[in-house]
C-alpha cells in the first residue's frame, strides 16, 4: 500500500541508484534502432550546480528520456572541462591556505601532479549533483578534457591545423589578466559600469607654437604609448592638420595626424589619440595607417620604460623625458595620477569631466583587464568559419529559436583570429618546440620534434618546449567527436556522430557552438549536431540576473532538499518558453511539489479502489462514456506532449501534462467515477477500475521525462495484477498515440463539465456561501440535453452543490442565468444572498479595479518611466494590469447578471 504522504527524500537516491546499476542509461544497442545523441555542455571540474545547470540539464534529460522511451538508441554523453584558469586558481589557493610551497617553488611537474591529486579527491562534485537532479547520462562513458583520449585528439588537431597553415604565431592585442599573468577569453571578462573621469589633454602641434589638438581619455597612463592622432576625413576643423605631427607631452614623440572614419566628429573634440598597443580599436586604426605599436607595460601592468627600445626609439633626451623615465615599474593606477599631475602642471589639461563607463574585469581575479600586446598562438578562424556559416545557411544545422541564427551569423561574418594560447600550467601544453635559433617544430611527440629538428639542422640539438597551454575552448571545440573516440574510428563515432541536438545558452554561441561547428566540419566533414536549442537564462522571480553581489542567488541543491528534484525539474520545464528567460520562484516550485503530491494521492485513491491494470485490457472495448472520454483525453494529451517535445517546446509539454493530470484526471475523472466504483453494476465497476489503472499508467509514462522520480516510484509500486513490473518505467515504451477517441463521449462529458464549471464560477462571482445548496433549472433543452441531465443528475448536483436540478420551459424570476450552448441555466438566488448588498459590493470592486488600471496605464504611458524603470518593474506593472483587467471583466459579468435579475 502506498504511504499516505509522498516524501521525495525517501525515494530519489534509491531510484537513481537502481537506474544506474541497471545500465538503463547506456545506449540500447538494439539492431536497427534510430540513433539519438546529445553531448552535455561540459561543466567545469571546479563547478557546483547552479540554476543555469538545473535548467540546461533538465531540458537535456527530458529529451533523452523521451527519445529513449520511444525506442531510439540514446546516448547522452557526459563529461567535464578541465577549466584551466579556475582549476589552477583553486589549487594555488589551497597551497597558500595550507602554507605549502607555491607553484613557482615546487615547479611545473610537481604542481601539475598536485592538480591531478586535487581532481581525484575534490574535483567533479558537480557530477553527483547532476545525478541528484536525475540526469540520465551514460556515466560509464564520462570524459574529461584532459584525459588521455581527448588529449591525443587535441594534439592531433593542433598539429594538423599548424601544418595546414591554419594555426600560427602572431603579435596582437589580447585581454591580459595582470594577476594570473595570462591572456583570457572575452567570456572571462566582466564589463562593470564604473564612475570615473574623462581627461581632455592638449597636445602641441609641431611647428605651430601656441596651437594644440585636444584628445580625451579615461586611461591617462596609456598616453605614453600613443603613436598617432586620428581625425575624421570630413571634419573641416582638421583638414590642414592631416599629414602633420603633434608632439606627445611628457615624452616628446612625434605623432602623425591621420584621417580615419574611426574618429567621430560629434564626440568631444573629434580628435582621438591612437595607442595601438593598448586599445583594441586603436590596434586596427594603427594597422590601417602603419602606426607604431608601443607597449609601455610589463606583464604585471607596471610601466616598462627604461630598456624599452620601442618606447625610446627616435626620442631626444630631455629633462622632461628623464622625469618620465623615473616612473619605470610604477603600477598603472599610480602612473595615472602622475601623468595627470604633470599635465596639469604643464597647463595641458583642457578639462576633466565625470564619466560613467564600462571597465573590464577578470571574472576570477577581479583585476582590471589590460589590452596587452604580446605574441600568442592563433587559429585562422575566418577560413574555418566559411563552411560553418554555409552549414547554417543551408539548414544542415538549425537554431531553435531561429532568431539566434542571426547572432551566430553576426559573429561569424565578423570573426577575428582566435587566440588559443594561455600562460598557465594546467591545461594541454602546446606541442611546439623551439630550436637554438627560435625555429619552431610542431609535432605530436617530442621525439617527432627532435627528428624534425635533426633533419633541419643536420645534427641532433636540444629543444625547448613552448610553456603555454591551450585555451580550454580549444579542447571543448572537439567535444562532439573527441568524446566518441576520435581520432580512432570507433563504433560510437559511427553510430552517434553527428549528434542530434545541442542544448545550451546564448552566451556561448560564439565561444563554443561556432567553434564546434568549425572543428566538426573541418575534421569530420560533417556538422556536429542537427539542431541547436538555445534556452534563456535563469533570473530571479523579479527578472533580475542572479549574482552574489545582489544576494539573489538561489541554490538548486537546497531547493531539491526542500521540495524534491521533480518539483525543481518541472518548474524549469514549465518556465522554459523558447526565446524567454526563466524566472522561477520558491512558491512556483512548492506548487509543483504539490502537483507531485496530487499525483501520489490520485494513485492512492486508485489503489484503495482496487484499480489494477489488466494485462488484456482493450481500450477499444470500453463502453462507459466517462471511460471512453478519459481514454480519448489521455491519447490527445500524449499527442500534444509528443509534438511539444519534438519541437523543443518542453514548457508546452509540461503544462499539458499538468492540466491533464490535475484538472482532467484528478478533478473530473476521479470525481465522476466515484458512483461507478461504489455502485452495484459489477461490469461497469470492473471496466472503470481497469480504465483508471490504464490511464494512471499512461499518466506516469507521459509525465516521466519531466518528473522521473515520482513516476518511477509509482510505476514500481502499483503492481500489475499483484506482480512486479517486467521493466523499469524509464525503459518502457512511450504511448502508441493510437488509443480510441469517441466524439460522442467527448461531447457528453464536455457538456457535463462545462455545466458544473459554469455553476461553480457563478457561485464564486456572486459570493454564494460554500455550504449553500442551490436549486437549478435548465430551459431550452432538447432530447439529448435532457438525456445527459438525467444520466448525470447525481454527479452534477453533488459537484455543483445543488439541491435540485429541473428541466423546465420557463425561467423563474430572480434567477442568475448562464447561457450554455442552446440552453439557459438559472440559479434562483433570492433569499440565498442579499442582492442589493452584493450589487453594491461588485460596483465598488469594479470601480476600484478600473482605478487601478488607469493608474497603471498612466505609468506605462509615461516614456520617462519606461526609459528609467528596471525591466522587471515594467514587466511587473504589465502583469498587474493584465490580472486587474481579467478580474474586472469577471466582476463586470457578475454585475450584469445581478442587474439582469
C-alpha positions in Angstrom: 0.0 0.0 0.0 1.3 3.4 -0.9 2.2 5.6 2.1 -0.1 8.4 3.0 2.4 11.1 2.1 5.0 11.2 -0.7 8.5 12.1 0.6 10.9 12.6 -2.3 13.9 12.4 0.2 13.0 8.8 0.9 12.7 7.8 -2.8 15.1 9.7 -5.1 18.5 8.3 -4.1 17.2 4.8 -4.1 15.6 5.1 -7.5 18.6 6.7 -9.1 20.9 4.0 -7.8 18.6 1.4 -9.3 18.5 3.2 -12.7 22.3 3.5 -12.8 23.1 -0.1 -11.7 20.7 -1.5 -14.2 22.6 0.0 -17.1 19.5 1.8 -18.3 21.4 5.0 -19.1 23.5 3.3 -21.7 22.6 3.1 -25.3 20.2 0.2 -26.0 22.2 -1.1 -29.0 19.1 -2.5 -30.5 19.6 -3.5 -34.1 18.0 -1.0 -36.4 17.2 1.5 -33.7 17.5 5.1 -34.7 20.4 6.8 -33.0 19.8 9.8 -30.8 22.7 11.6 -29.1 23.4 14.7 -27.1 26.7 15.8 -25.7 26.5 17.6 -22.4 27.9 21.1 -22.2 30.8 20.0 -20.0 30.7 21.7 -16.6 33.9 23.0 -15.1 35.7 20.4 -12.9 35.7 23.1 -10.2 32.0 23.9 -10.5 28.9 23.4 -8.4 25.3 23.0 -9.7 23.6 26.4 -10.2 20.2 27.2 -11.5 21.5 27.6 -15.1 22.8 24.0 -14.9 19.5 22.9 -13.5 17.6 24.4 -16.5 20.1 23.2 -19.1 20.3 19.6 -17.8 16.6 19.3 -17.1 15.9 20.1 -20.8 18.5 17.6 -22.0 17.2 14.9 -19.7 13.7 15.4 -20.9 14.9 14.9 -24.5 17.0 11.9 -23.6 14.2 10.1 -21.5 11.5 10.9 -24.1 13.6 9.5 -27.0 14.7 6.5 -25.0 11.1 5.6 -24.3 10.3 5.9 -28.0 12.7 3.1 -28.8 15.7 5.1 -30.0 19.3 4.2 -29.3 20.1 7.1 -27.0 23.5 8.3 -25.8 23.6 11.3 -23.5 27.4 11.8 -23.4 28.7 13.3 -20.1 32.0 14.8 -19.2 33.8 17.7 -17.6 36.0 20.6 -18.7 39.5 21.0 -17.0 38.8 24.7 -16.6 42.4 25.9 -16.9 42.5 29.2 -15.0 39.8 28.3 -12.5 41.4 25.0 -11.5 44.9 26.4 -11.3 43.5 29.2 -9.0 41.7 26.7 -6.7 44.8 24.6 -6.2 47.1 27.6 -5.8 44.7 28.9 -3.1 44.8 25.6 -1.4 48.6 25.6 -1.3 48.5 29.1 0.2 45.9 28.1 2.8 48.0 25.1 3.9 51.2 27.2 3.9 52.8 24.8 1.4 55.3 25.9 -1.3 53.8 27.9 -4.2 53.6 26.5 -7.7 56.7 28.6 -8.6 58.6 27.0 -5.7 57.5 23.4 -6.4 57.9 23.7 -10.2 55.7 22.8 -13.1 55.7 19.0 -13.0 55.1 18.8 -9.2 52.3 21.4 -9.5 50.5 19.5 -12.2 50.8 16.4 -10.1 49.1 18.3 -7.3 46.3 19.4 -9.6 45.6 15.8 -10.6 45.6 14.8 -6.9 43.1 17.6 -6.2 40.8 16.4 -9.1 40.8 12.9 -7.8 39.7 14.0 -4.3 37.7 17.2 -4.7 37.1 17.8 -8.4 33.9 16.9 -10.2 31.5 17.3 -7.3 29.0 18.6 -9.9 28.7 15.1 -11.4 27.0 13.8 -8.3 24.9 17.0 -8.2 23.7 16.3 -11.7 22.8 12.8 -10.6 20.8 14.3 -7.8 18.8 16.2 -10.4 18.1 12.9 -12.2 20.4 13.3 -15.2 20.3 10.0 -17.2 23.7 10.4 -18.8 25.7 7.3 -19.7 28.2 7.8 -16.8 30.2 4.7 -17.9 31.4 6.9 -20.8 32.3 10.0 -18.7 35.1 12.0 -20.3 37.4 14.7 -19.2 39.0 17.3 -21.5 42.4 16.3 -20.1 42.0 12.5 -20.2 44.4 10.5 -22.4 42.0 10.1 -25.4 40.9 13.7 -25.5 44.5 14.9 -25.1 45.5 12.8 -28.1 42.7 14.4 -30.1 43.8 17.9 -29.1 47.4 17.3 -30.1 46.4 15.8 -33.5 44.1 18.8 -34.3 46.8 21.3 -33.3 49.4 19.7 -35.4 47.2 19.2 -38.5 45.9 22.8 -38.4 49.5 24.1 -38.0 50.7 22.1 -41.0 47.7 23.4 -43.0 48.7 26.9 -42.1 45.6 27.4 -40.0 47.5 27.8 -36.7 50.3 30.4 -36.5 52.0 32.7 -34.1 51.4 36.5 -34.2 51.8 39.6 -32.1 48.4 41.1 -31.3 46.4 42.5 -28.5 44.8 40.2 -26.0 42.8 40.5 -22.8 45.6 40.3 -20.2 45.0 39.4 -16.6 47.8 41.1 -14.6 47.0 38.9 -11.6 47.1 35.5 -13.3 49.6 36.7 -15.9 47.8 35.2 -18.8 45.6 36.0 -21.7 41.9 35.3 -21.2 38.9 35.0 -23.4 36.2 37.6 -23.8 33.8 35.3 -21.9 36.1 35.6 -18.9 35.9 39.4 -18.9 33.1 41.2 -17.0 32.3 44.7 -18.0 31.5 46.7 -14.9 29.8 50.1 -15.0 32.2 52.5 -13.2 32.2 56.1 -12.2 35.4 57.6 -13.5 36.7 60.6 -15.3 37.3 61.7 -18.9 40.5 63.8 -19.1 40.9 66.2 -22.1 44.6 66.8 -22.9 46.1 69.3 -25.2 48.9 68.1 -27.5 51.0 70.8 -29.1 51.1 70.9 -33.0 54.7 70.6 -34.2 56.0 73.8 -35.9 52.9 75.8 -34.9 53.6 77.4 -31.5 50.5 78.0 -29.4 48.3 75.6 -31.4 47.1 72.4 -29.8 44.9 69.5 -30.7 42.7 68.2 -27.8 42.2 64.5 -27.2 40.2 62.7 -24.4 41.0 59.6 -22.5 39.8 57.6 -19.5 43.2 56.0 -19.1 45.8 58.8 -19.0 48.7 56.4 -18.3 48.3 54.9 -21.8 49.2 58.2 -23.5 52.9 57.2 -23.0 52.2 54.6 -25.7 50.5 57.0 -28.2 51.8 56.7 -31.7 49.3 58.8 -33.6 46.1 61.0 -33.6 43.1 60.3 -35.8 40.5 62.8 -37.1 37.6 62.1 -39.4 38.3 62.7 -43.1 35.2 65.0 -43.4 36.0 67.1 -40.3 36.8 70.5 -41.7 38.4 71.6 -38.5 41.4 69.4 -39.0 41.8 69.3 -42.8 45.0 71.4 -42.6 46.5 69.1 -39.9 46.2 65.8 -41.7 49.7 64.7 -42.6 51.3 66.9 -39.9 52.5 66.0 -36.5 51.6 66.6 -32.9 54.1 66.3 -30.1 53.4 63.8 -27.2 53.8 65.7 -23.9 56.0 64.2 -21.2 57.8 62.1 -23.9 58.5 64.3 -27.0 57.4 61.7 -29.5 56.2 62.9 -33.0 52.6 61.8 -33.5 51.4 61.7 -37.1 47.8 63.1 -37.6 45.8 60.7 -39.8 42.4 60.8 -41.3 40.2 57.8 -40.3 36.5 57.1 -40.1 37.0 55.8 -36.5 37.2 59.4 -35.3 33.7 60.7 -34.5 33.3 64.4 -35.2 30.3 64.6 -32.8 32.2 63.3 -29.8 34.4 65.7 -27.8 36.9 67.5 -29.9 36.5 65.0 -32.8 40.2 64.0 -32.4 41.3 60.6 -31.0 44.7 59.6 -29.6 45.8 56.3 -31.1 47.5 53.8 -28.8 47.8 50.6 -30.9 49.4 48.5 -28.2 46.8 49.2 -25.5 43.4 49.5 -27.2 41.6 47.0 -29.5 40.1 49.7 -31.7 43.4 51.7 -31.8 45.2 48.5 -32.9 43.0 48.3 -36.0 43.5 52.0 -36.8 47.2 51.6 -36.2 47.3 48.8 -38.7 45.5 50.8 -41.4 47.9 53.7 -41.1 51.1 51.8 -40.2 51.4 53.4 -36.8 53.9 52.1 -34.3 52.8 49.6 -31.6 54.5 50.8 -28.4 53.9 48.5 -25.4 54.5 50.5 -22.2 53.5 47.8 -19.7 55.1 44.7 -18.4 53.1 41.5 -17.6 52.2 42.9 -14.2 50.7 46.1 -15.8 53.6 48.2 -14.5 55.3 50.8 -16.6 58.2 49.3 -18.6 60.2 52.2 -19.8 63.9 52.1 -19.1 65.1 49.5 -21.5 62.1 49.5 -23.8 63.6 50.0 -27.2 60.2 50.6 -28.9 59.3 53.2 -26.4 62.7 55.0 -26.6 63.1 54.9 -30.4 63.6 58.3 -32.0 63.2 60.1 -28.7 65.5 63.0 -27.8 66.9 63.0 -24.3 65.4 65.9 -22.4 64.7 66.7 -18.7 61.0 66.1 -19.4 61.7 62.6 -20.7 64.2 61.9 -17.9 61.5 62.7 -15.4 59.0 60.4 -17.2 61.6 57.5 -17.2 61.7 57.7 -13.4 58.2 56.1 -13.4 59.7 52.8 -14.6 58.0 49.9 -12.7 55.2 52.2 -11.4 51.8 50.5 -11.3 49.3 51.7 -13.9 47.0 53.4 -11.5 49.8 55.2 -9.7 51.1 56.2 -13.2 47.7 57.6 -14.0 48.0 60.0 -11.0 51.5 61.1 -12.0 50.5 61.7 -15.6 47.5 63.9 -14.7 49.6 65.9 -12.1 52.4 66.6 -14.7 49.8 67.5 -17.4 48.1 69.9 -15.0 51.5 71.4 -14.0 52.2 72.0 -17.8 48.8 73.6 -18.3 47.9 70.9 -20.8 44.6 69.8 -19.2 41.8 71.3 -21.1 39.1 69.9 -18.7 38.2 66.9 -16.6 34.7 65.5 -16.7 32.9 63.0 -14.5 32.3 60.0 -16.7 30.5 56.7 -16.3 32.0 54.0 -18.5 32.4 50.2 -18.7 35.6 48.8 -17.2 36.7 45.2 -18.0 37.5 42.9 -15.0 38.7 39.4 -14.9 35.8 37.2 -13.7 38.0 35.2 -11.4 40.9 37.6 -10.5 38.6 40.6 -10.1 41.5 42.7 -11.6 41.1 45.3 -14.3 41.9 43.6 -17.5 44.6 45.3 -19.7 44.6 45.2 -23.5 48.2 43.9 -23.9 50.4 43.4 -26.9 52.0 40.0 -26.8 53.0 37.1 -29.0 50.4 34.3 -28.9 49.2 31.3 -30.9 46.2 31.9 -33.2 43.8 30.0 -35.3 42.7 31.3 -38.7 39.1 31.4 -37.7 37.9 33.3 -40.8 38.9 30.4 -43.0 37.3 27.7 -40.7 34.2 29.9 -40.4 33.2 29.7 -44.1 31.9 26.1 -44.1 30.3 26.7 -40.7 28.4 29.7 -42.0 27.3 27.7 -45.1 26.0 24.8 -42.9 23.6 27.0 -41.1 22.6 28.9 -44.2 21.7 25.6 -45.9 19.8 24.3 -42.9 22.1 21.4 -42.1 22.2 22.8 -38.7 19.3 24.9 -37.4 18.9 27.1 -34.4 15.8 26.9 -32.2 14.5 29.6 -31.8 15.5 30.5 -35.3 16.4 34.2 -34.4 19.6 33.0 -32.7 21.0 32.2 -36.2 21.3 36.0 -36.7 23.6 36.2 -33.6 25.6 33.3 -35.0 26.0 35.0 -38.4 26.8 38.4 -36.9 29.8 36.9 -35.0 30.9 34.5 -37.8 30.9 37.1 -40.6 33.0 39.5 -38.4 35.2 36.8 -36.9 38.7 37.7 -35.7 41.8 35.4 -35.3 41.2 33.1 -32.3 43.9 33.4 -29.6 44.4 29.9 -28.3 47.4 30.2 -26.0 47.3 30.7 -22.3 50.1 31.5 -19.9 49.1 28.8 -17.4 50.5 25.4 -16.3 47.2 23.4 -16.1 46.0 22.5 -19.5 47.1 21.0 -22.8 50.7 22.2 -23.2 51.2 23.4 -26.8 53.0 20.7 -28.9 55.6 23.1 -30.2 59.4 23.0 -29.5 62.0 25.7 -30.3 65.4 25.2 -31.6 68.5 27.2 -30.5 67.7 30.0 -33.1 64.0 30.1 -32.3 62.9 27.8 -35.2 59.6 26.2 -34.4 59.0 22.5 -34.6 55.3 21.4 -34.1 54.8 17.6 -33.7 52.6 15.1 -31.9 55.5 14.0 -29.7 58.9 15.4 -28.5 60.7 12.6 -30.3 59.0 13.6 -33.6 60.0 17.2 -33.0 63.6 16.1 -32.3 63.7 14.1 -35.5 62.4 17.2 -37.4 65.0 19.4 -35.8 67.8 17.0 -36.6 66.7 17.0 -40.3 66.5 20.8 -40.3 69.9 21.4 -38.5 71.7 18.3 -39.9 72.5 17.4 -36.3 70.8 16.5 -33.0 70.0 19.6 -31.0 68.3 20.4 -27.7 64.8 21.8 -28.0 62.8 23.8 -25.6 59.0 23.2 -25.4 56.6 26.1 -25.5 55.5 26.6 -21.9 52.0 27.9 -22.8 48.8 25.8 -22.7 45.8 25.8 -25.0 42.7 27.8 -24.3 40.1 25.4 -22.8 37.7 26.3 -25.6 40.1 24.7 -28.0 39.6 21.2 -26.4 35.9 21.7 -25.9 35.5 22.7 -29.6 36.3 19.0 -30.3 33.8 17.7 -27.8 31.1 16.2 -30.1 33.7 13.8 -31.8 36.6 13.6 -29.3 34.3 12.2 -26.6 33.2 9.5 -29.1 36.7 8.2 -29.5 38.2 10.3 -32.4 40.8 10.1 -33.8 40.1 6.4 -33.6 37.2 5.3 -35.8 35.1 3.8 -33.0 31.7 2.2 -33.3 30.3 5.0 -31.1 31.6 7.7 -33.5 30.0 5.9 -36.4 26.7 5.5 -34.6 26.3 8.8 -32.8 28.1 11.4 -34.9 26.7 13.8 -35.9 24.8 14.3 -32.6 21.1 15.1 -32.7 20.8 18.3 -30.7 22.9 20.6 -28.6 21.2 22.3 -25.7 23.0 25.4 -24.5 22.7 29.1 -23.6 23.0 32.0 -25.9 26.1 33.4 -24.2 28.4 30.7 -25.7 27.0 30.6 -29.2 30.3 32.0 -30.4 32.7 30.7 -27.8 31.6 27.1 -28.1 28.8 26.4 -30.6 30.5 28.2 -33.5 33.9 26.6 -32.7 32.4 23.1 -32.6 30.8 23.8 -36.0 34.2 24.8 -37.4 36.1 21.9 -36.0 33.4 19.3 -36.7 33.2 20.3 -40.3 36.9 20.5 -40.8 37.8 17.2 -39.2 34.7 15.1 -39.5 33.4 16.7 -42.8 30.0 16.9 -41.2 28.2 19.2 -38.8 28.5 18.2 -35.2 24.7 18.5 -34.5 21.5 18.8 -36.4 19.7 21.3 -34.0 21.0 23.9 -31.6 18.4 24.6 -28.9 19.1 27.9 -27.2 17.4 28.4 -23.9 17.1 31.6 -21.9 19.0 32.4 -18.7 17.6 31.9 -15.2 16.8 35.1 -13.4 15.3 35.7 -10.1 11.5 36.0 -9.8 11.7 39.8 -10.3 13.6 39.3 -13.6 17.0 40.4 -12.3 20.1 38.4 -13.2 21.3 36.3 -10.3 24.6 37.5 -8.7 26.3 37.1 -5.4 26.6 40.9 -5.1 22.8 41.3 -5.3 22.3 38.4 -2.8 19.7 36.8 -5.1 21.5 33.6 -6.0 19.3 30.5 -5.5 20.9 27.2 -4.7 19.2 24.3 -6.6 20.6 21.8 -4.2 18.8 23.5 -1.3 15.6 23.6 -3.3 15.8 19.9 -4.1 16.4 19.1 -0.4 13.3 21.0 0.4 10.9 20.2 -2.4 12.5 17.3 -4.3 14.2 17.1 -7.7 10.9 16.5 -9.6 9.5 19.8 -8.4 12.5 21.8 -9.4 12.7 20.0 -12.8 9.0 20.5 -13.5 9.4 24.2 -12.7 12.3 24.6 -15.0 10.5 22.8 -17.8 7.2 24.7 -17.3 9.0 28.0 -17.5 11.4 27.2 -20.4 9.4 29.1 -23.0 11.6 29.3 -26.2 13.1 32.7 -26.5 12.3 33.9 -23.0 14.3 33.9 -19.8 13.3 31.7 -16.9 12.1 33.3 -13.7 11.4 30.6 -11.1 10.1 31.4 -7.6 10.0 29.3 -4.5 6.2 29.5 -4.5 6.2 28.0 -8.0 8.5 25.2 -7.0 6.4 24.5 -4.0 3.3 24.4 -6.2 4.8 21.7 -8.4 5.8 19.8 -5.3 2.1 19.9 -4.5 1.5 18.6 -8.0 3.6 15.5 -7.3 1.6 15.1 -4.1 -1.6 15.4 -6.1 -0.5 12.6 -8.4 0.5 10.5 -5.4 -2.9 10.9 -3.8 -4.6 10.1 -7.1 -2.6 6.9 -7.2 -3.6 6.0 -3.6 -7.2 6.6 -4.5 -6.9 4.2 -7.4 -5.1 1.7 -5.2 -7.7 1.8 -2.4 -10.4 1.3 -5.0 -8.6 -1.7 -6.5 -7.9 -0.1 -9.8 -5.4 -2.6 -11.2 -4.1 -2.8 -14.7 -5.4 -5.7 -16.6 -2.9 -7.4 -19.0 -5.5 -7.9 -21.6 -7.2 -4.5 -21.2 -8.5 -3.3 -24.6 -9.3 0.4 -24.7 -11.4 -0.1 -27.8 -13.8 -2.4 -25.9 -14.7 0.2 -23.2 -18.4 1.0 -23.0 -19.0 3.6 -20.3 -18.9 7.2 -21.7 -16.8 8.5 -18.9 -14.2 5.8 -19.6 -14.3 6.3 -23.3 -13.9 10.1 -22.7 -10.9 9.8 -20.4 -9.1 7.3 -22.8 -9.5 9.8 -25.6 -8.3 12.7 -23.4 -5.3 10.7 -22.4 -4.4 10.0 -26.1 -4.8 13.6 -27.0 -2.5 14.8 -24.3 0.1 12.2 -25.2 0.0 13.5 -28.8 0.3 17.1 -27.5 3.3 16.3 -25.3 5.0 14.3 -28.1 4.6 17.2 -30.5 5.8 19.7 -27.9 9.0 17.8 -27.0 9.8 17.1 -30.7 9.6 20.9 -31.3 11.6 21.8 -28.2 8.6 23.4 -26.5 9.1 21.5 -23.3 7.1 24.2 -21.5 4.0 23.3 -23.5 4.6 19.6 -22.8 4.9 20.2 -19.1 1.8 22.4 -18.9 -0.2 20.0 -21.0 0.7 17.1 -18.6 -0.1 19.3 -15.6 -3.5 20.3 -16.9 -4.4 16.7 -17.8 -3.3 15.2 -14.5 -4.6 17.8 -12.2 -7.7 19.2 -14.0 -8.9 16.4 -16.2 -7.9 13.2 -14.4 -7.9 14.2 -10.7 -10.5 16.9 -10.6 -13.0 15.4 -13.0 -12.5 11.8 -13.9 -11.9 10.5 -10.4 -14.8 12.5 -9.1 -17.1 11.4 -11.9 -16.3 7.7 -11.5 -17.0 7.5 -7.7 -20.6 6.4 -8.2 -19.4 3.7 -10.6 -16.8 2.4 -8.2 -19.3 2.3 -5.4 -22.3 1.1 -7.5 -23.9 -2.3 -7.9 -23.1 -2.7 -11.7 -20.2 -5.2 -11.5 -19.4 -4.9 -15.2 -19.2 -1.1 -15.1 -17.2 -1.2 -11.9 -14.6 -3.7 -13.3 -14.3 -1.7 -16.5 -13.8 1.6 -14.6 -11.2 0.1 -12.3 -9.3 -1.2 -15.3 -9.6 2.1 -17.2 -8.4 4.1 -14.2 -5.4 1.9 -13.9 -4.7 2.0 -17.6 -4.9 5.9 -17.6 -2.7 6.1 -14.4 -0.1 4.0 -16.2 -0.5 6.4 -19.2 0.0 9.4 -16.9 3.2 8.2 -15.2 4.6 7.4 -18.7 3.9 10.7 -20.3 5.0 12.6 -17.1 8.2 10.6 -16.7 10.6 12.8 -18.8 9.6 15.8 -16.6 9.2 14.1 -13.2 11.2 10.9 -13.4 11.4 10.0 -9.7 7.8 10.1 -8.5 6.6 8.4 -11.7 9.2 5.6 -11.5 8.2 5.0 -7.9 4.5 4.8 -8.7 5.3 2.5 -11.7 7.1 0.1 -9.5 4.7 0.3 -6.5 1.4 0.0 -8.5 1.9 -3.6 -9.4 0.3 -5.3 -12.4 -2.2 -7.8 -11.0 0.0 -8.1 -7.9 3.1 -8.9 -9.9 6.2 -6.8 -10.2 6.8 -4.9 -13.4 8.8 -6.5 -16.1 10.9 -3.4 -16.8 11.6 0.0 -15.2 9.5 2.9 -16.4 12.4 4.7 -17.9 12.9 1.9 -20.5 9.2 1.2 -21.0 7.6 2.3 -24.3 6.0 5.7 -24.9 2.2 5.5 -25.6 1.4 4.4 -29.1 -0.9 7.5 -29.7 -3.5 5.2 -31.3 -6.0 4.8 -28.4 -9.6 5.4 -29.5 -11.2 8.8 -29.3 -15.0 9.0 -29.0 -16.6 12.2 -30.3 -20.0 11.4 -28.7 -18.4 10.7 -25.3 -16.3 13.8 -25.6 -19.4 15.9 -26.3 -21.4 14.4 -23.4 -18.7 14.7 -20.8 -17.6 18.1 -22.1 -21.2 19.4 -21.6 -21.4 18.0 -18.0 -18.0 19.5 -17.1 -18.9 22.9 -18.6 -22.2 23.0 -16.8 -20.6 22.2 -13.4 -17.8 24.7 -14.0 -20.1 27.5 -15.0 -22.3 27.0 -11.9 -19.2 26.9 -9.7 -17.9 30.1 -11.3 -21.3 31.9 -10.9 -21.4 30.9 -7.2 -17.9 32.3 -6.7 -18.8 35.6 -8.6 -22.0 36.1 -6.6 -20.4 35.3 -3.3 -22.7 32.4 -2.6 -21.7 30.7 0.7 -19.8 27.5 0.1 -22.2 25.4 2.1 -25.4 26.7 0.5 -27.1 24.3 -1.9 -29.0 26.0 -4.7 -31.9 25.0 -6.9 -31.1 24.9 -10.6 -33.3 25.0 -13.7 -32.5 24.4 -17.3 -34.6 25.7 -20.1 -34.5 25.1 -23.9 -33.1 21.6 -23.6 -33.5 19.2 -26.5 -33.8 15.4 -26.1 -30.0 14.9 -26.0 -29.5 17.5 -23.3 -32.4 16.1 -21.3 -30.8 12.6 -21.5 -27.5 14.0 -20.3 -29.0 15.9 -17.5 -30.9 12.7 -16.3 -27.9 10.4 -16.7 -25.6 12.7 -14.8 -28.1 14.3 -12.3 -26.4 12.9 -9.2 -22.9 13.9 -10.2 -24.0 17.4 -11.3 -25.9 18.0 -8.1 -23.0 16.7 -5.9 -20.2 18.6 -7.7 -22.1 21.8 -8.2 -23.7 21.7 -4.7 -27.3 21.8 -5.9 -30.4 20.9 -4.0 -32.4 20.2 -7.2 -31.9 20.1 -11.0 -35.1 20.6 -13.0 -35.7 20.9 -16.8 -38.5 23.4 -17.4 -39.9 25.6 -20.2 -39.8 28.9 -18.3 -37.0 30.6 -16.3 -38.2 31.7 -12.8 -37.8 35.3 -11.9 -34.8 36.4 -9.8 -32.5 33.7 -11.2 -28.9 34.4 -12.2 -28.6 33.0 -15.7 -25.9 31.2 -17.7 -26.1 30.6 -21.4 -24.6 27.2 -22.2 -24.9 26.5 -25.9 -28.6 26.1 -26.8 -29.8 26.1 -23.2 -30.1 28.6 -20.4 -29.2 27.6 -16.9 -30.8 29.5 -14.0 -29.9 29.7 -10.3 -32.6 31.4 -8.2 -30.6 33.4 -5.6 -33.3 35.3 -3.8 -33.1 34.5 -0.1 -29.6 33.0 -0.6 -27.7 36.3 -0.9 -28.6 39.9 -0.4 -28.9 41.0 -4.0 -28.7 44.7 -3.2 -25.7 44.4 -1.0 -24.0 42.2 -3.5 -24.6 44.6 -6.3 -23.1 47.4 -4.2 -20.0 45.3 -3.4 -19.4 44.4 -7.0 -19.9 48.0 -8.2 -17.4 49.2 -5.6 -14.9 46.5 -6.5 -15.3 47.2 -10.2 -14.6 50.9 -9.6 -11.5 50.1 -7.6 -10.2 47.8 -10.3 -10.8 50.4 -13.1 -9.0 53.0 -11.0 -6.0 50.7 -10.6 -5.9 50.0 -14.4 -6.0 53.8 -15.0 -3.0 54.3 -12.7 -1.0 51.5 -14.3 -1.9 52.9 -17.8 -0.6 56.3 -16.8 2.7 54.7 -15.7 3.1 52.6 -18.8 2.2 55.6 -21.0 4.9 57.7 -19.4 8.0 57.5 -21.6 10.3 58.6 -18.8 9.0 55.7 -16.6 9.6 53.2 -19.4 13.1 54.5 -20.0 14.3 54.7 -16.4 12.5 51.8 -14.6 14.2 48.4 -14.5 12.9 45.9 -17.0 11.4 43.7 -14.2 9.5 46.7 -12.7 7.9 47.5 -16.1 7.1 43.8 -16.7 5.5 43.6 -13.2 3.3 46.6 -14.0 2.2 44.9 -17.2 1.4 41.7 -15.4 -0.6 43.6 -12.7 -2.6 45.4 -15.4 -3.4 42.1 -17.2 -4.5 40.5 -14.0 -6.7 43.5 -13.0 -8.2 43.5 -16.5 -9.2 39.9 -16.1 -10.7 40.3 -12.7 -12.5 43.4 -13.8 -14.1 41.5 -16.8 -15.3 38.8 -14.4 -16.7 41.3 -11.9 -18.5 43.2 -14.7 -20.1 40.0 -15.9 -21.3 39.2 -12.4 -22.7 42.7 -12.0 -24.5 42.4 -15.3 -26.1 39.1 -14.2 -27.3 40.8 -11.0 -28.7 43.7 -12.8 -30.5 41.4 -15.3 -32.1 39.6 -12.3 
